[in-house]
Amino acid sequence: MAVPSAVRAVGRGSRKIFDIFVAEVPWTVSSKELKEYFSQFGSVQRCQLPFDKDTGFHKRYCWIKFSTPQDVQNVFQKDIHILEGAKLTLKKQSQRRYSQRRNPNE
């Protein structure tokens, strides 16, 4: 029984690691459109666009997960990213995993 719970824990942790944080996403852009846009730079594994439960609108930011580090580099080779007339703000996310944060003295 310990094996399935360990597998679930690994799965939960890996889902939280994204490559890029994107801010200033226009209200009219969907996660499908974001995924299509970023697919020009490489294989997008996941696009997470959180919604506000009270308003029903997305929160104007998202996270993008790519298949390879080269895909991420491709994104940052382009200086400006514009969707529906709005300039997106991108930030590369750190790739530290939970096990690395647990023992900072090592």
N, C-alpha and C positions, 0 to 999 in steps of 0.2 A: 504494500500500500504506500510505502514511502517513495517509491519510484515515480508513480504518477504525480504526486504533489511536487516532487522536485522538478519534473518536466514542466508542470504548470508554472512554477516559480521562474524558471529560465525563460519560458515563453512570455510571461508578463514583463520581465526586465528587458528583454530584447525589443519589445514593441515600443518602449519608451525612448529608444535611441533614434534620433533623426539627424540628418545631415545639415539641413538648412532651415532657418527660421525666416519666414517672409511676413513683413508688416505692410501696412497701407494697402491692403487688398480691397479693391472697389466692392461696394455692396452687391453689385450686379454679377459678380464673378462667382461661379460655382467650383466645387472641388474637381469636377470633371474637366472644366476649362483650365484650371490650374495644372492639373496632371497633363493635359494635352500640351499646354504651353511649355512646361519644363521637360517634356519628352523629347523636344528637339535637341536637348543637351545630353541625353542618355536615357537609360531605362529607369523609370520611376517605379519604385516598389509600392510606395504609399504616399498619400496626401491626406493630412488630417487638418480639417477646417472646422474648428469648434463653433458651436451655435449657442446663443444666449437663450435659455429656456423661457425667460419672461417675454422677450421681444420676438423671438422666432427668427431673427436675423443672425448671420454669422458675425463673429467678433472682429473681422477685418484683419486677421492674421492667421497663419497656418504653418505647418511643418511639412517638409518634404524629405522623403527617404529615397535615396538612389541605390542602384545595384552595386556600383563601384566608386572608389575614390576619384577615378578619372572623370566620371560623370559630374561629380561635384566641382572639380577643377574647370570643366567646360562651362559650367554656369558662371563662375566667377571671372572667366576670361572676357565676358561681355560686361561692359561698364554700366549700362543702363538697361533695366528691364521695365517695359511699359505694357500694361494690360488695360484695355478700354480707356486709354488716355491718361491713366494714372501711373506714376512712377512707383514701382515696388521698392521696398527697403529690404535688403537681404543680409543675413548674418550667418556665418558658418558656426554650427554647433560643435561643442567639444565632444570627443569620442570617449570620454572617461566612463568606465563602467562602474557599477556599484562596488565590485570587489577591489577596485583601485582606490576608491574613496574611503573604504573602511579602515585601512591602515596607512594613514598619511605619513607616518614616520619611517616607512620602509623605503 
